[in-house]
Amino acid sequence: MLRFLATRVLTMIVTALCLTFIVFFLTNLAPNLEKIAKSEAGGRITDAEVASWLEKNGYASPMIMRYGEWLGVVPGWTRVDDTGATFGRCLTPGVEVATAPVRCGVLQGYWGYSTVFKAPVSEIVARGLGLTGKLMFWVMIVMVPGALVVGVMAGMREGSRTDRVLSTVSIVTTATPEYVSGVVFIAIFASSAVGLKWFNGSATSAMDDITFVNFTLPVMTIALYGMGYIARMTRASMTEVMTAQYIRTARLKGVSFSNIVLRHALRNALIAPFTVIMLQLPYLLNGVVITETLFNYKGFGWTLVEAAGNNDIELLLGVSVVSVLVVLFTQLISDVGYVYLNPRIRIS
């Protein structure tokens, strides 16, 4: 098991380095850097002034060197202006040159400074991650138990009326994207046109105080979309398990149907859905962009949209790092859980 974990962790590190370098390369292309220079120094500056500004602010170095500086494995750039003052990546206001750190990157906890929000990237990412974490928590509370119940009920009686009805509902919810279901929910439950003003059409107030009125619609919008997919996977796995030989043997021995389902079939049926459930976490973190924008909930997805729309490279890189880490850690947890649920893999 330790060898398995060590191999997975080593693979995670290599994958994280490769993915973050790809994102760094794409966000630091020449057109993006030119936009930053014009937004900071003025939109009417010439090409020579753009090149001068990029050189003064450390953007003229080779790509691999700047990636090492951003990562924190290469010393940060420094320069001395005409007046003799020293500037550099690691020289923040109020810090003297002698006491400034040599390296200041992601590994040292320095994520950069947002040009749009005028605040440290780490603070913005932490705030957005916390808000989306609350949304993810309640979505998982609603989505996972509901999907498992629907999938198990459909898989217990394959081909029955209950199976057909629940399978149809699962397909409909999976085929309906969030920007459709969210608009429908707002029109029905939060609009004065219909008259059912049960909930708020905006979740901005939920950022400070979560209530049933302001948080139900965004939670249901995301939960319904993922619930159908998990339910279908659970139903397929449950159907396969219920036709296994050991289930037939249990029935011949007179074991009650409820005990067969709960004690013999359910654990084996949860192996495949467990992987699907764990893969929902990265989606919930980055795939809630539409829902957070629709309900004006300024979480992690909303932060990603703002960073990309305003060419905020440092913030976009910070969001990308968190996204990569979440995906890799959820895959690690999924692999470990799969080994735990399936003894054949653990023994081999």
Number of C-alpha atoms within 10 A of each C-alpha: 10 7 8 10 13 11 11 17 15 11 12 19 12 10 15 17 13 12 14 18 18 12 15 21 15 12 19 18 11 12 10 14 19 18 17 21 21 17 15 11 13 13 13 10 13 11 11 9 15 21 15 14 20 17 13 17 16 18 19 15 13 9 15 13 17 21 19 17 21 25 21 20 17 17 18 21 20 16 14 11 9 6 6 8 9 13 18 17 21 21 20 11 7 7 11 11 16 8 8 15 15 18 21 23 21 18 12 13 11 18 24 21 19 20 19 13 13 9 13 16 23 20 13 21 21 15 16 21 21 15 19 23 17 14 24 23 14 15 22 20 12 17 24 20 13 17 26 22 14 24 30 25 18 26 28 21 16 18 11 11 11 16 20 14 11 20 19 13 16 23 16 14 19 18 12 15 16 25 14 10 20 23 18 14 17 22 17 17 19 22 17 11 10 10 11 13 16 16 20 21 24 20 25 18 14 20 19 9 10 15 12 11 16 22 24 18 26 27 21 19 24 27 24 23 21 25 27 28 21 27 31 26 23 29 30 19 22 28 21 16 21 22 13 11 10 14 18 12 11 15 13 9 9 9 12 10 13 10 12 18 18 10 11 16 24 19 14 16 25 22 19 17 24 20 18 17 21 19 16 19 19 19 16 22 21 19 16 24 21 18 22 23 18 19 20 18 26 22 27 29 25 21 23 22 15 17 22 14 10 14 19 22 24 22 28 24 23 23 25 18 18 16 16 17 16 17 20 20 16 18 19 17 14 19 18 16 15 18 17 13 18 14 10 9 10 12 8 6
